[in-house]
Amino acid sequence: MTEFALPCGAKAYLSPVIDLFDGKPVGWSVSPRPDAELVNSSLRAACAQLCPGQSPFCHTDGGIH
């Protein structure tokens, strides 16, 4: 999850899911709040890219969120 400060004084949060094989983003979500729904929606978007029979491997850097 990455926090962006916007010019209007607000913040936006990006939750990307990166393919560990080639480093390309396979799912992402943006929200004004860093909550569980932000992360869950980016994971759902990434899982929607899987072909039948594929199973994902999830790695987190162990951040605070």
C-alpha positions as CSV (number, residue, x, y, z in Angstrom):
1,M,0.0,0.0,0.0
2,T,1.3,3.4,-0.9
3,E,0.1,6.8,0.3
4,F,-0.1,9.8,-2.0
5,A,-0.6,13.4,-0.8
6,L,-2.9,15.2,-3.2
7,P,-2.6,18.9,-4.1
8,C,-5.9,19.6,-2.4
9,G,-4.6,18.4,1.0
10,A,-6.3,15.0,0.8
11,K,-4.6,11.6,0.6
12,A,-5.1,8.7,-1.7
13,Y,-4.0,5.1,-1.1
14,L,-2.9,2.7,-3.8
15,S,-2.9,-1.1,-3.2
16,P,-1.1,-2.8,-6.1
17,V,-0.7,-6.6,-6.6
18,I,2.5,-7.4,-8.5
19,D,3.3,-10.6,-10.4
20,L,6.4,-12.0,-8.8
21,F,7.4,-13.6,-12.1
22,D,7.7,-10.6,-14.3
23,G,7.1,-7.6,-12.0
24,K,3.9,-6.5,-13.8
25,P,0.9,-5.2,-11.9
26,V,-2.0,-7.7,-12.2
27,G,-4.5,-6.0,-9.9
28,W,-4.9,-2.7,-8.0
29,S,-7.3,-0.5,-6.1
30,V,-7.3,3.2,-5.1
31,S,-9.2,4.6,-2.1
32,P,-9.2,7.6,0.2
33,R,-8.8,5.3,3.2
34,P,-6.2,2.6,3.9
35,D,-8.6,-0.1,5.0
36,A,-9.1,-3.8,4.5
37,E,-11.6,-3.3,1.7
38,L,-8.9,-1.5,-0.3
39,V,-6.5,-4.5,0.0
40,N,-9.3,-7.1,-0.5
41,S,-10.5,-5.4,-3.7
42,S,-7.0,-5.4,-5.2
43,L,-6.6,-9.1,-4.4
44,R,-10.0,-9.8,-6.0
45,A,-8.9,-8.0,-9.1
46,A,-5.7,-10.0,-9.3
47,C,-7.4,-13.3,-8.7
48,A,-9.8,-12.5,-11.6
49,Q,-6.8,-12.6,-13.9
50,L,-6.0,-16.3,-13.0
51,C,-6.8,-19.0,-15.5
52,P,-8.7,-22.1,-14.4
53,G,-6.5,-24.4,-12.3
54,Q,-4.0,-21.7,-11.4
55,S,-3.5,-20.8,-7.7
56,P,-1.9,-17.6,-6.4
57,F,1.0,-17.3,-4.0
58,C,0.7,-14.3,-1.8
59,H,3.8,-12.5,-0.3
60,T,3.6,-9.4,1.9
61,D,6.5,-7.3,3.1
62,G,5.0,-7.3,6.6
63,G,4.1,-3.7,6.6
64,I,1.8,-2.2,9.2
65,H,-1.4,-2.5,7.2
